[in-house]
């Protein structure tokens, strides 16, 4: 059987032969890729030493006190007013927020210092 007749007649052996040729082409085609030049390159390994930072001081919970604002109309204009006791409560709320803010800064500094110590220890190990 000639090749041209084989290709045009589509005999029962046509598709298995095409599949076999395709598989062989793929297998031998991949084998012709040139090997790249493999060079040995050293790998730099960095080992980080964990540091125990401990637990920072806790932040006291802030409990807001209720402040009652009064609205007064004087000469056709409206003003927000506070009684003396409400003004004191407002001052205590603000001072509690300032104290909590200072405690939060203390926690931030604790973690920042721990990170700096860890960077110093890990860079000294090289």
N, C-alpha and C positions, 0 to 999 in steps of 0.2 A: 504494500500500500504506500503510495506516495504521500508526502507531507501535505501537499495542497489538497489532495483528496481527503486526507484525514481531517484537515481543518474544516472542510466544507461539508462533509458527510455527517459530522457529529455522531460518530459511532458511540456505543455505550462506554467505551474506554476513554472518551474525550475528556470528560471532567476530572476523573481521577488523575489522568496524566497532567492536566493543567495544574491541579492542586499540588502534585508532587514536584513539578517544575517550580512553582511559586515557593514552596517550602525550601527546596534546594537553593533557589536564588536568594532567599532571605538568609539562610544559614551561611552560605558561602560569601554572600555580600557583606555580612557583618564581620567575617573573618579577614577581610581585606583592609580594614581600618588600621592605619599604622599605629603602633604603640607610642604613646607620648614618652618623652624623656623623663623618666622618674628620677628626681633628685631627692636626696635625703636632706630635709630641713629640720633643724631643731625646733621643738615646740616649747614655748615658754609657759610654764605652769605657775599660776598665782594661787597661793593658799591663804585664805583669810582666817585669821584667828578670831573666834568669837569672844566678845568681852561681855561679862555680866555687868549690866548697868545698874542693877538693883531696881527697887521700886521708888518712884518719886513720891514726894509728899502729896497727900490727898487734897483735893479742893473742897472746901466747906460748901455745902449747898446754900444757895441764896434763896431766901424766902422773902418774897416781896410783901410789904405791908400795904394794906388798902389805903389809898389816899382819895379823899372826896374833894372834887373840884366844884366850886360854886361859880355860877355865872351871874354877874351883877351888871345892871344897866345904869350907867352914870352919864348924864348929859347926852343921851341918845347913842352912846357907844357901849358896847358890851366888853366886859373884862372878866378874865378867869381869876378867881381868888381862892385862897386857902386860909383855913383857920390856923392858929399857932400850932396846935397839936398835929394837924395834917402836914404843916410845913416841916415839923420835926420828923414825922414819919418819912416824908420825901427825902430829907437829908440822910436818914438812916438807910434808906434803900440805896441811895447813891454811894454812901460809904461802904455798904456791903458789896456793891458791884466793883468798887475800886479795890477792895481787899481780895475778892475772887479773881480779878484781873491780875493782881500781883502774884497770886498763887499759880495762875496759869502761866505767867511768865517764868516763874520758878520751875515749873514742869518742863517748859520749852527749853530753858537753859540746861536742865538736867540731861535731857536727851541730846541736845546739841553738843554738850561737853562729852557725852559718852561716844557720840559719833566721831568727834575730833580725836579722842583717845584711841578709838579703834583704827582710824586712819594712820595715826602715828605709830601704833604697834605694828600694823600690817606693812607700813612702808619701811620701818626699821628692820624687818625680817628679811629684806632683800639683800 
